[in-house]
Amino acid sequence: MKVLVIDCCVRKELSATAVLLKAYLEKYCRDCETEYVKLYEKELKPLLGEDIIYRDSLLLKGEYDNPFFDLARQFRDADRIVIAAPFWDMSFPSLLKVYLERVCASGITFGTSAEAGLQGLCHADKFVYLSTCGGFVKGENEGARYVRILGQRLLGINETEEFIIDGLDVDPSKRAQVLKDGIKRLLS
Ligand SMILES: Cc1cc2nc3c(=O)[nH]c(=O)nc-3n(C[C@H](O)[C@H](O)[C@H](O)COP(=O)(O)O)c2cc1C
């Protein structure tokens, strides 16, 4: 099983979400072939007008092997995709959106046809979405929800499994304990 880990834990060694990710990988991915994309080490930029023109010209010519699509091909070919991202401003850091923008490429991760409409082309059986939140999110976690809808409606990844720990910042003196208890609850 080829697992692609999308690491959006931008606070790196200070990140609680990174601790949750490590615990998850130790429990579920010991024997997996694991590839990491550390988003904070990539120089990803939002797509601007000229990028779209360039991207579309490549797609029109069928140049799917162009380095512009390296991330998209890697994403398409993974057997499972693990995303670790903290809860920021009701969803996740914009860096993850910028990455997903790069990954969503017509002809690579999804296709379109007049008869069938949108068709996901990704191989992964599911997304695993890991996050930690400062407060208690009411209802569904918006970050996880976005990823689930993107998988279902565009990319052909029909399942999203969530591992989310809420309430880390409610009492800063208990942050480490809340994280520890959450990991125990979710992963044991
Ligand atoms: C820029 C930023 C935005 C945040 N937005 C929210 C928020 O909307 N709701 C919330 O409950 N916590 C919010 N938090 C708190 C984080 O979700 C919480 O501290 C989380 O555990 C951080 O994960 P990390 O340690 O992996 O970075 C925010 C933190 C930062 C730095």
The ligand as an SDF file (V2000), in Angstrom:
LIG
                    3D

 31 33  0  0  0  0  0  0  0  0999 V2000
   -3.9040   31.0260   12.3690 C   0  0  0  0  0  0  0  0  0  0  0  0
   -4.6800   30.2050   13.3630 C   0  0  0  0  0  0  0  0  0  0  0  0
   -6.0590   30.1330   13.2420 C   0  0  0  0  0  0  0  0  0  0  0  0
   -6.8150   29.3640   14.1500 C   0  0  0  0  0  0  0  0  0  0  0  0
   -8.1770   29.3010   14.0030 N   0  0  0  0  0  0  0  0  0  0  0  0
   -8.9110   28.5850   14.8860 C   0  0  0  0  0  0  0  0  0  0  0  0
  -10.3350   28.5080   14.7530 C   0  0  0  0  0  0  0  0  0  0  0  0
  -10.9530   29.0730   13.8540 O   0  0  0  0  0  0  0  0  0  0  0  0
  -11.0120   27.7700   15.6670 N   0  0  0  0  0  0  0  0  0  0  0  0
  -10.3840   27.1100   16.6860 C   0  0  0  0  0  0  0  0  0  0  0  0
  -11.0550   26.4180   17.4630 O   0  0  0  0  0  0  0  0  0  0  0  0
   -9.0400   27.1520   16.8270 N   0  0  0  0  0  0  0  0  0  0  0  0
   -8.2840   27.8710   15.9520 C   0  0  0  0  0  0  0  0  0  0  0  0
   -6.9190   27.9170   16.0830 N   0  0  0  0  0  0  0  0  0  0  0  0
   -6.2620   27.1190   17.1270 C   0  0  0  0  0  0  0  0  0  0  0  0
   -5.7310   25.7830   16.5450 C   0  0  0  0  0  0  0  0  0  0  0  0
   -6.7600   25.0600   15.9030 O   0  0  0  0  0  0  0  0  0  0  0  0
   -5.1580   24.8640   17.6270 C   0  0  0  0  0  0  0  0  0  0  0  0
   -4.2380   25.5450   18.4410 O   0  0  0  0  0  0  0  0  0  0  0  0
   -4.4980   23.6550   17.0020 C   0  0  0  0  0  0  0  0  0  0  0  0
   -4.2390   22.6900   17.9870 O   0  0  0  0  0  0  0  0  0  0  0  0
   -3.2030   24.0420   16.3010 C   0  0  0  0  0  0  0  0  0  0  0  0
   -2.6320   22.8890   15.7590 O   0  0  0  0  0  0  0  0  0  0  0  0
   -1.0550   22.7180   15.6280 P   0  0  0  0  0  0  0  0  0  0  0  0
   -0.4920   22.6440   17.0450 O   0  0  0  0  0  0  0  0  0  0  0  0
   -0.9130   21.4420   14.8880 O   0  0  0  0  0  0  0  0  0  0  0  0
   -0.5280   23.9050   14.8830 O   0  0  0  0  0  0  0  0  0  0  0  0
   -6.1500   28.6770   15.1950 C   0  0  0  0  0  0  0  0  0  0  0  0
   -4.7560   28.7680   15.3070 C   0  0  0  0  0  0  0  0  0  0  0  0
   -4.0310   29.5200   14.4070 C   0  0  0  0  0  0  0  0  0  0  0  0
   -2.5210   29.5960   14.5580 C   0  0  0  0  0  0  0  0  0  0  0  0
  1  2  1  0
  2  3  1  0
  2 30  2  0
  3  4  2  0
  4  5  1  0
  4 28  1  0
  5  6  2  0
  6  7  1  0
  6 13  1  0
  7  8  2  0
  7  9  1  0
  9 10  1  0
 10 11  2  0
 10 12  1  0
 12 13  2  0
 13 14  1  0
 14 15  1  0
 14 28  1  0
 15 16  1  0
 16 17  1  0
 16 18  1  0
 18 19  1  0
 18 20  1  0
 20 21  1  0
 20 22  1  0
 22 23  1  0
 23 24  1  0
 24 25  2  0
 24 26  1  0
 24 27  1  0
 28 29  2  0
 29 30  1  0
 30 31  1  0
M  END
$$$$
